[in-house]
Amino acid sequence: MGNYVAYASGSLELRRVADGRIVSVVPLQTKGFHRKREMAALNAMKDGGGQAGESVVKAIFANESKP
């Protein structure tokens, strides 16, 4: 019995609350692996969530450092 592979892809749009301006758009693409199909999908989503969090932090710091 082999492992399943699940893919999660999409994009995350960061908007400034004050004026609704788009600050950044971050593409997301991850894979999840497991012997059960459902767990492979959950692993892909979990990894996507972590990737999204890291991307948000990087985008915030990048915009804060701009004059």
N, C-alpha and C positions, 0 to 999 in steps of 0.2 A: 504494500500500500504506500503510495507516494504522497508527497506534500502538495497542498494546494497553494496557488499564488493568487493574490487579490491585488488589484490596482486601484488607487484612489487619485483622482486628479481634479483640479479646479483652480480657482484664483480667489485671492482675498483682497478686498478693496478697503483701504484705510482712508477715512474721511475725518476732517477736523470738525468738531462739534460746533464751534462758534459760527462758522460760515458755510459748512457743508462742502468745502473744497476737498477734492481728492488729493491726499498726501502721497499715496503710493498704491500700486497694484502689484501684488506678489503672486506669481504662479506657484502652484503646489503640485507635486507629483511624487507619490510614494508607492511602495510595494509592501505587502504583508504575506508571511508564510506560516503555514501550520498544517498539521495532518487533517484537521477538520476545516471544512469550507467556511463555516461561520467564524471560527477563530482567526482564519487568515484575513477575512474582511475586517474584523475588529482590530487586528494588528495593523492593517494598512491605515485605518482611520486614526488609531492611536499615534502612529508615526506621523501622519499628516497633521494632527493637532500639535505635536511637538515642533514640527517644522514651521507651522504657522506662528506659534509663539515666538520662536527664535527670529523669524522674519519680521514680526511686528516690532520687537525690541530693536533690531538693526535699523529699521526704517525710522523709528522714533529718534534714535541717536543720530542718524544721518541728517534728519531735518532740524534737530536741535543745534547741530554744529554749523548750520548755514547762517550767514549774517542776516 
